[in-house]
Amino acid sequence: MAGRHQVYPSYGESGVEWLGKLPAHWETKRLGHFFEERRQKVSDKDYSALSVTKQGIVPQLENAAKTDAGDNRKLVLKNDFVINSRSDRKGSSGVSIFDGSVSLISIVMIPRNITPRFVHHLLRSYPFQEEFYRYGKGIVADLWSSNSSGMKNILLPDIPIQEQQKIADFLDHETAKIDTLIEKQQQLIKLLKEKRQAVISHAVTKGLNPNAPMCDSGVEWLGEVPEHWVVTRLKYQVQMLPGYAFKSNGFVDSAEETNLLRGINVAPGKVRWDEAVYWPNSSYEYLAEYALEERDLVLGMDRPWVGEGLRLAMISNKDLPAYIVQRVVRMRGIKGISQEYLFDLLSAPGFSSYFYPITTGVSVPHISTDQIGEYHFAMPPKSERKEIVSFIELNFFKFEHLLDAAQRAIELMQEHRTALISAAVTGKIDVRSWVPPTSSITINKDVAA
C-alpha cells in the first residue's frame, strides 16, 4: 500500500499479529488503557434511539427491528465509540456524533487519551474488526458475540496525540474523496437502470418504428399505441398456475430431492437457492402439474416488488427439477406469445405500476392471479415481437456491460479505501508530512479532535 505514500524510517516487530510491524517509536497497550466502558441503562424516551450501522452511528433507521426494550437500552454520548457485538453485524460500529441510546447487544466505550476521530478509523479498520470478532463466543458456527472484557485485552498502537490527529486528518480527507467518487458511480448505476427500463418500456408499448401510425389505446396509462397492435388482457394470452400448498413439516434439506420454489427464492430477474428447501422425490401424479420447466416464468405474489425491482424470473435448466409453492405463480405464454417477449413485457415499468396500487394486505402485501390477469397491454404482430425481443436483448447486454463496469469501479474504490485506512492506522504509511489541500473536507467534523 506504500505506493505513492512514504513509509516510516524504521520499524520494529509489534508481536501482535493483526498489527504486524509498527513504526519504531510506536508502542502497544491494551484497549482498556484507552477506553472506559459505558454501561448506564436509559430509556429511548429520554435518549433518542440510534442505529449502529456499517456507515457509523445514525438516528434509528426506519427499517430497524423495533423491540419492547425501550426502557432497557444503553446510553451513548457524543464521541463515544459503539460497536455491535454480534458477528452477523461485523463492521457495524463508529464514533457517535449524537447523544442517544442503543441496543444492549452493543458495546459502548468512552475514549480516554486517544483522539476520537482517530478511533473512528482505527476501530472500524478491517484488521481490527477481524481481531475483535476473533474473541467472540457462541454455540452457532456463523453467529457469535464478542464481549467487552475480551475486547479490553486487544492490543492497540499507542501513538503520539499529534500523530493521531494527522492520521485522522489524512483519512478524513482521502475517504471523503473516495466516498464522493463511489456516490457518483452509484448515481450512474441508478441512471443506467432507469434508462434500461425506459428502453424496455418504449419497445413494448410503442414499438421500434418511430413513424408507425398511432391510435388511442383506450387504456389511460398506456396512451397511444401503434394502430395495428391489438389491445388485450394478460389472461387471454397467458396460462397462470399458482403453486401447491406444500406442508412445511414435509420439507427436507437434502439437495438430492426436488427443489421447492418459494416466494423467497424469486428475486428480480433471477432465481436464488441460498435458502432452499426440498420435497422427497415421489411419483404422485397430482404433483406433476406443479413441476416447472425450462423457460417458465415465475412471479412472487407476496411482496411482489422489492427495492431492486419486480420479483419476476425465468427458469433455467440448472433450477430443475422443481415444484412451485403457494404464493408463486407460473406463467406460460399461449397463442404464440413467446416466454422471452412475455418476460420483457412484464419487466417493463407499466406492469409493476399497474399492480402496485392494487396490492392488498398490510404486513404482507400481495396480489392475486385474477388481478394479474386483468392487466391490459398492446400486442404487436408475431414478427414485431421477435424484433422487439432481439432489440431488448442487444440493449440489455450493452447496459449490463456498463453496469458491471460501474459496479467493479465501486468495488475497487471500496477495496482501496479499506486498504488505505488499514495502512494508515497500523503505520504502514507515514502521513506526518501530509498537508491538506485548501479545499479539504473533513467528514468527521462533528467528532472531537
C-alpha positions as CSV (number, residue, x, y, z in Angstrom):
1,M,0.0,0.0,0.0
2,A,3.0,2.3,0.4
3,G,2.9,3.1,-3.4
4,R,2.9,6.9,-3.7
5,H,2.9,7.3,0.1
6,Q,6.0,7.5,2.3
7,V,6.9,4.8,4.9
8,Y,8.4,5.4,8.3
9,P,12.3,5.4,8.6
10,S,12.3,2.3,10.8
11,Y,10.0,-0.4,12.1
12,G,10.0,-2.9,14.8
13,E,8.1,-6.1,15.5
14,S,4.9,-5.4,17.5
15,G,4.4,-9.0,18.5
16,V,0.8,-8.5,17.6
17,E,-0.5,-10.4,14.6
18,W,-3.2,-8.0,13.5
19,L,-0.8,-5.0,13.7
20,G,2.4,-6.6,12.2
21,K,5.5,-4.4,12.1
22,L,5.0,-0.9,13.6
23,P,7.0,2.3,13.4
24,A,9.9,2.1,15.8
25,H,8.6,5.0,18.1
26,W,5.1,3.4,18.4
27,E,4.2,1.3,21.4
28,T,1.3,-1.1,22.1
29,K,-1.2,-1.0,25.0
30,R,-4.3,-2.9,25.8
31,L,-7.6,-1.3,24.6
32,G,-8.7,-1.0,28.2
33,H,-5.9,1.6,28.7
34,F,-7.6,3.9,26.2
35,F,-11.3,3.3,26.9
36,E,-13.8,3.1,29.7
37,E,-16.9,1.1,29.2
38,R,-20.2,3.0,29.5
39,R,-22.9,0.6,30.9
40,Q,-25.6,3.1,32.0
41,K,-29.1,2.0,31.1
42,V,-31.6,4.5,29.8
43,S,-34.9,4.8,28.1
44,D,-35.4,5.8,24.4
45,K,-38.0,8.3,25.7
46,D,-35.1,10.3,27.3
47,Y,-32.4,9.4,24.8
48,S,-33.4,9.0,21.1
49,A,-32.8,5.6,19.6
50,L,-29.7,5.2,17.5
51,S,-28.7,2.5,14.9
52,V,-25.3,1.0,14.8
53,T,-24.6,0.5,11.1
54,K,-21.6,-0.1,8.7
55,Q,-21.8,3.6,7.9
56,G,-21.4,4.5,11.5
57,I,-23.8,5.6,14.3
58,V,-27.0,7.2,12.9
59,P,-30.5,8.1,14.1
60,Q,-32.6,4.9,14.2
61,L,-33.3,3.6,10.8
62,E,-37.0,3.3,9.7
63,N,-36.5,-0.4,8.8
64,A,-34.6,-1.2,12.0
65,A,-36.2,-4.0,14.1
66,K,-38.2,-2.5,16.9
67,T,-38.4,-4.1,20.3
68,D,-40.2,-3.6,23.5
69,A,-37.0,-2.8,25.3
70,G,-37.4,1.0,25.1
71,D,-36.6,1.4,28.8
72,N,-33.7,-1.0,28.7
73,R,-31.1,0.5,26.4
74,K,-27.5,1.7,26.7
75,L,-26.6,5.4,27.0
76,V,-24.4,6.9,24.2
77,L,-22.9,10.3,24.4
78,K,-21.2,12.3,21.7
79,N,-17.6,10.9,20.9
80,D,-18.4,7.5,22.4
81,F,-17.3,4.6,20.3
82,V,-20.1,2.0,19.7
83,I,-19.7,-1.5,18.2
84,N,-22.3,-4.2,17.6
85,S,-21.1,-7.3,19.4
86,R,-22.7,-9.8,17.1
87,S,-20.7,-11.4,14.3
88,D,-23.6,-11.1,11.8
89,R,-23.2,-7.3,12.1
90,K,-19.5,-7.3,11.5
91,G,-18.3,-3.8,10.6
92,S,-21.2,-2.1,12.3
93,S,-19.5,0.5,14.5
94,G,-18.3,4.1,14.8
95,V,-17.8,7.1,16.9
96,S,-21.2,8.8,17.6
97,I,-21.8,12.5,16.9
98,F,-25.1,12.2,18.7
99,D,-26.3,11.7,22.3
100,G,-28.8,8.8,22.3
101,S,-29.3,5.2,23.2
102,V,-28.5,1.8,21.6
103,S,-29.5,-1.8,22.0
104,L,-27.9,-3.8,24.8
105,I,-26.1,-6.0,22.3
106,S,-23.8,-3.0,21.5
107,I,-20.7,-2.2,23.4
108,V,-20.2,1.5,24.3
109,M,-16.7,2.8,25.0
110,I,-15.6,6.2,26.2
111,P,-12.2,7.3,24.6
112,R,-9.5,8.3,27.1
113,N,-6.2,9.8,26.0
114,I,-6.9,8.9,22.4
115,T,-8.4,11.1,19.6
116,P,-12.0,10.2,18.8
117,R,-11.5,10.9,15.1
118,F,-8.5,8.5,15.0
119,V,-10.6,6.0,17.0
120,H,-13.3,6.1,14.3
121,H,-10.8,4.9,11.7
122,L,-8.7,2.6,13.9
123,L,-11.6,0.6,15.4
124,R,-13.5,0.4,12.1
125,S,-10.5,-0.8,10.1
126,Y,-10.7,-4.3,8.6
127,P,-7.8,-5.7,10.7
128,F,-9.3,-4.5,14.0
129,Q,-12.8,-5.8,13.1
130,E,-11.4,-9.2,12.4
131,E,-9.4,-9.2,15.7
132,F,-12.5,-8.0,17.6
133,Y,-14.8,-10.8,16.4
134,R,-12.0,-13.4,16.8
135,Y,-12.7,-13.0,20.5
136,G,-16.3,-14.0,20.0
137,K,-18.1,-17.0,21.6
138,G,-21.3,-18.7,20.7
139,I,-23.0,-22.0,20.0
140,V,-23.6,-21.4,16.3
141,A,-20.7,-21.6,13.9
142,D,-21.6,-18.5,12.0
143,L,-23.2,-16.4,14.7
144,W,-21.5,-15.4,17.9
145,S,-20.9,-12.3,20.2
146,S,-17.8,-10.7,21.4
147,N,-17.9,-9.2,25.0
148,S,-16.3,-6.1,26.4
149,S,-14.0,-8.0,28.7
150,G,-12.3,-9.7,25.8
151,M,-12.3,-6.5,23.8
152,K,-10.4,-4.7,26.5
153,N,-7.5,-7.1,26.1
154,I,-6.9,-6.3,22.4
155,L,-3.6,-4.6,21.9
156,L,-3.8,-1.2,20.1
157,P,-1.0,1.1,18.8
158,D,-0.1,3.8,21.3
159,I,0.7,6.8,19.1
160,P,1.5,10.5,20.0
161,I,-1.7,12.5,20.0
162,Q,-0.5,14.9,17.3
163,E,0.3,12.0,15.0
164,Q,-3.1,10.5,15.7
165,Q,-4.7,13.8,14.6
166,K,-2.6,13.9,11.5
167,I,-3.6,10.4,10.5
168,A,-7.3,11.3,11.2
169,D,-7.0,14.4,9.1
170,F,-5.4,12.5,6.2
171,L,-8.0,9.7,6.3
172,D,-11.0,12.1,6.7
173,H,-9.8,13.9,3.5
174,E,-8.9,10.8,1.5
175,T,-12.0,8.7,2.4
176,A,-14.3,11.7,1.6
177,K,-12.8,11.9,-1.9
178,I,-13.3,8.2,-2.4
179,D,-16.8,8.3,-1.0
180,T,-17.7,11.1,-3.4
181,L,-16.4,9.0,-6.3
182,I,-18.3,6.0,-5.1
183,E,-21.5,8.1,-4.8
184,K,-21.1,9.3,-8.4
185,Q,-20.8,5.7,-9.6
186,Q,-23.9,4.7,-7.6
187,Q,-25.8,7.6,-9.3
188,L,-24.5,6.3,-12.7
189,I,-25.8,2.8,-11.9
190,K,-29.2,4.3,-10.9
191,L,-29.4,6.3,-14.2
192,L,-28.3,3.3,-16.3
193,K,-31.1,1.1,-14.7
194,E,-33.6,3.9,-15.3
195,K,-32.5,4.2,-18.9
196,R,-32.7,0.4,-19.4
197,Q,-36.2,0.3,-18.0
198,A,-37.2,3.2,-20.3
199,V,-35.8,1.4,-23.4
200,I,-37.8,-1.8,-22.5
201,S,-40.9,0.2,-21.7
202,H,-40.8,2.1,-25.0
203,A,-40.2,-1.0,-27.0
204,V,-43.1,-3.0,-25.6
205,T,-45.6,-0.1,-25.6
206,K,-44.7,2.0,-28.7
207,G,-42.7,-0.4,-30.9
208,L,-39.4,0.1,-32.8
209,N,-40.8,2.1,-35.7
210,P,-41.0,5.8,-34.8
211,N,-43.0,6.5,-37.9
212,A,-45.8,4.0,-37.2
213,P,-49.3,5.5,-37.3
214,M,-50.6,5.6,-33.7
215,C,-54.1,5.5,-32.1
216,D,-55.6,5.8,-28.7
217,S,-55.4,2.5,-26.8
218,G,-58.4,3.3,-24.6
219,V,-56.2,2.5,-21.6
220,E,-55.3,5.6,-19.6
221,W,-51.8,4.6,-18.6
222,L,-50.9,3.1,-22.0
223,G,-51.9,6.1,-24.1
224,E,-51.3,5.9,-27.8
225,V,-50.1,2.6,-29.4
226,P,-49.3,1.6,-33.0
227,E,-52.7,1.3,-34.6
228,H,-52.1,-2.2,-36.0
229,W,-51.4,-3.5,-32.4
230,V,-54.2,-5.3,-30.6
231,V,-55.1,-4.2,-27.0
232,T,-55.8,-7.3,-24.9
233,R,-55.6,-8.6,-21.3
234,L,-53.0,-10.8,-19.9
235,K,-55.5,-13.6,-19.0
236,Y,-56.2,-14.1,-22.7
237,Q,-52.5,-14.6,-23.6
238,V,-51.0,-16.4,-20.6
239,Q,-51.7,-19.6,-18.7
240,M,-51.2,-18.9,-15.0
241,L,-50.9,-21.6,-12.3
242,P,-50.5,-20.7,-8.6
243,G,-48.2,-23.1,-6.6
244,Y,-49.3,-26.0,-4.5
245,A,-49.7,-25.7,-0.7
246,F,-46.9,-28.0,0.4
247,K,-46.9,-28.6,4.1
248,S,-43.8,-27.2,5.7
249,N,-43.4,-30.2,8.1
250,G,-42.7,-32.3,4.9
251,F,-39.8,-30.1,3.8
252,V,-36.4,-31.9,3.8
253,D,-32.9,-30.4,3.5
254,S,-31.3,-33.0,1.1
255,A,-30.3,-31.5,-2.3
256,E,-30.8,-35.0,-3.8
257,E,-34.6,-34.4,-3.5
258,T,-36.7,-31.9,-5.5
259,N,-36.4,-28.2,-5.1
260,L,-39.4,-26.3,-3.9
261,L,-39.6,-22.8,-5.4
262,R,-41.0,-20.5,-2.7
263,G,-41.5,-16.7,-2.9
264,I,-38.2,-16.2,-1.1
265,N,-36.4,-17.9,-4.0
266,V,-37.7,-15.4,-6.6
267,A,-35.6,-12.3,-7.0
268,P,-35.7,-9.6,-9.7
269,G,-34.5,-11.3,-12.9
270,K,-33.2,-14.5,-11.3
271,V,-33.9,-17.5,-9.1
272,R,-31.8,-17.8,-5.9
273,W,-31.4,-21.0,-4.0
274,D,-29.4,-19.8,-1.0
275,E,-32.5,-20.5,1.2
276,A,-33.6,-23.7,-0.4
277,V,-35.9,-26.5,0.9
278,Y,-36.7,-29.7,-0.8
279,W,-39.6,-32.2,-1.2
280,P,-39.0,-36.0,-1.2
281,N,-38.9,-37.4,-4.8
282,S,-42.2,-39.1,-5.5
283,S,-44.4,-40.3,-8.3
284,Y,-47.5,-38.6,-7.0
285,E,-49.4,-37.7,-10.1
286,Y,-51.0,-34.6,-8.6
287,L,-47.6,-33.0,-8.2
288,A,-46.7,-33.3,-11.9
289,E,-49.0,-30.3,-12.6
290,Y,-46.8,-28.1,-10.4
291,A,-43.5,-29.2,-11.9
292,L,-41.5,-26.3,-13.5
293,E,-40.0,-26.5,-17.0
294,E,-37.1,-24.6,-18.6
295,R,-38.2,-21.0,-19.6
296,D,-41.2,-20.9,-17.4
297,L,-41.8,-17.5,-15.8
298,V,-42.3,-17.3,-12.1
299,L,-43.6,-14.3,-10.1
300,G,-43.7,-14.0,-6.3
301,M,-47.2,-12.8,-5.4
302,D,-46.3,-11.9,-1.8
303,R,-44.4,-8.7,-1.7
304,P,-44.0,-8.8,-5.5
305,W,-42.0,-5.7,-5.6
306,V,-38.6,-5.2,-3.8
307,G,-36.1,-2.4,-3.9
308,E,-34.3,-3.8,-7.0
309,G,-37.4,-4.4,-9.0
310,L,-40.2,-6.9,-9.7
311,R,-39.7,-10.4,-8.3
312,L,-40.0,-12.0,-11.8
313,A,-37.6,-14.6,-13.1
314,M,-37.3,-17.2,-15.9
315,I,-36.5,-20.7,-15.0
316,S,-33.2,-22.2,-16.4
317,N,-32.2,-25.8,-16.7
318,K,-30.0,-25.5,-13.7
319,D,-33.0,-24.7,-11.5
320,L,-34.7,-28.1,-12.3
321,P,-36.3,-30.3,-11.1
322,A,-38.5,-28.0,-9.0
323,Y,-42.1,-27.6,-7.9
324,I,-43.8,-24.2,-7.4
325,V,-45.1,-23.5,-3.9
326,Q,-48.2,-21.5,-2.9
327,R,-47.9,-17.7,-3.5
328,V,-45.8,-18.1,-6.5
329,V,-47.4,-18.2,-9.9
330,R,-46.1,-19.9,-13.0
331,M,-46.8,-18.2,-16.3
332,R,-46.6,-19.7,-19.8
333,G,-47.5,-17.8,-23.0
334,I,-50.2,-19.1,-25.2
335,K,-51.4,-18.2,-28.7
336,G,-47.9,-17.8,-29.9
337,I,-46.6,-15.3,-27.4
338,S,-43.0,-16.3,-26.5
339,Q,-41.6,-16.6,-23.0
340,E,-38.9,-14.1,-23.9
341,Y,-41.5,-11.5,-25.0
342,L,-43.6,-12.1,-22.0
343,F,-40.7,-11.6,-19.7
344,D,-39.8,-8.3,-21.4
345,L,-43.5,-7.2,-21.3
346,L,-43.8,-7.9,-17.6
347,S,-40.4,-6.4,-16.8
348,A,-41.5,-3.0,-18.1
349,P,-42.5,-0.4,-15.5
350,G,-46.1,-0.4,-16.7
351,F,-46.8,-3.8,-15.2
352,S,-45.5,-3.1,-11.7
353,S,-47.1,0.4,-11.9
354,Y,-50.4,-1.4,-12.6
355,F,-50.4,-3.8,-9.7
356,Y,-48.6,-1.7,-7.1
357,P,-51.6,0.3,-6.0
358,I,-53.9,-2.7,-6.0
359,T,-51.9,-5.0,-3.7
360,T,-53.8,-6.0,-0.6
361,G,-52.5,-6.7,2.9
362,V,-50.6,-4.5,5.2
363,S,-47.9,-6.8,6.8
364,V,-47.6,-8.9,3.7
365,P,-48.7,-7.0,0.5
366,H,-49.8,-9.5,-2.2
367,I,-51.6,-9.8,-5.5
368,S,-53.8,-12.5,-7.0
369,T,-53.8,-14.3,-10.3
370,D,-57.2,-12.6,-11.1
371,Q,-55.6,-9.2,-10.6
372,I,-52.6,-10.2,-12.8
373,G,-54.9,-11.4,-15.5
374,E,-56.7,-8.1,-15.8
375,Y,-53.6,-6.3,-16.9
376,H,-54.1,-4.5,-20.2
377,F,-51.4,-4.3,-22.8
378,A,-51.0,-3.8,-26.6
379,M,-49.9,-6.9,-28.5
380,P,-47.8,-6.4,-31.7
381,P,-47.8,-9.0,-34.5
382,K,-45.5,-12.0,-34.1
383,S,-42.8,-10.7,-36.4
384,E,-42.6,-7.4,-34.4
385,R,-42.5,-9.3,-31.2
386,K,-39.4,-11.2,-32.4
387,E,-37.7,-7.9,-33.4
388,I,-38.5,-6.3,-30.0
389,V,-37.1,-9.3,-28.1
390,S,-33.9,-9.1,-30.2
391,F,-33.6,-5.3,-29.7
392,I,-34.1,-5.5,-26.0
393,E,-31.7,-8.4,-25.7
394,L,-29.0,-6.4,-27.5
395,N,-29.5,-3.3,-25.4
396,F,-29.7,-5.4,-22.2
397,F,-26.1,-6.7,-22.8
398,K,-24.9,-3.2,-23.5
399,F,-26.4,-1.9,-20.3
400,E,-25.1,-5.0,-18.3
401,H,-21.6,-4.2,-19.6
402,L,-21.8,-0.6,-18.4
403,L,-23.4,-1.6,-15.1
404,D,-20.8,-4.3,-14.5
405,A,-18.0,-1.7,-15.2
406,A,-19.6,0.8,-12.8
407,Q,-20.0,-1.9,-10.1
408,R,-16.5,-3.1,-10.5
409,A,-15.2,0.5,-10.2
410,I,-17.1,0.8,-6.9
411,E,-15.6,-2.4,-5.6
412,L,-12.1,-1.3,-6.5
413,M,-12.6,2.0,-4.7
414,Q,-14.0,0.3,-1.6
415,E,-11.0,-2.1,-1.6
416,H,-8.7,0.9,-1.9
417,R,-10.5,2.7,0.9
418,T,-10.2,-0.3,3.2
419,A,-6.5,-0.8,2.4
420,L,-5.7,2.9,2.9
421,I,-7.3,3.0,6.3
422,S,-5.6,-0.2,7.4
423,A,-2.2,1.1,6.2
424,A,-2.5,4.5,7.9
425,V,-3.8,3.3,11.3
426,T,-1.2,0.5,11.6
427,G,1.7,2.7,10.4
428,K,2.4,1.1,7.1
429,I,2.4,4.5,5.5
430,D,3.8,7.8,7.0
431,V,1.4,10.7,6.6
432,R,3.0,13.0,9.2
433,S,4.2,15.4,6.4
434,W,0.8,15.4,4.6
435,V,-0.6,18.8,4.1
436,P,-4.4,19.1,3.4
437,P,-5.4,20.9,0.2
438,T,-7.0,24.3,0.6
439,S,-10.5,22.8,-0.2
440,S,-10.0,19.9,2.2
441,I,-13.2,18.3,3.5
442,T,-13.4,16.7,6.9
443,I,-16.1,14.0,7.1
444,N,-16.0,13.7,10.9
445,K,-16.2,17.4,11.6
446,D,-18.7,16.7,14.4
447,V,-16.3,14.4,16.2
448,A,-13.8,16.0,18.6
449,A,-10.2,16.0,17.7
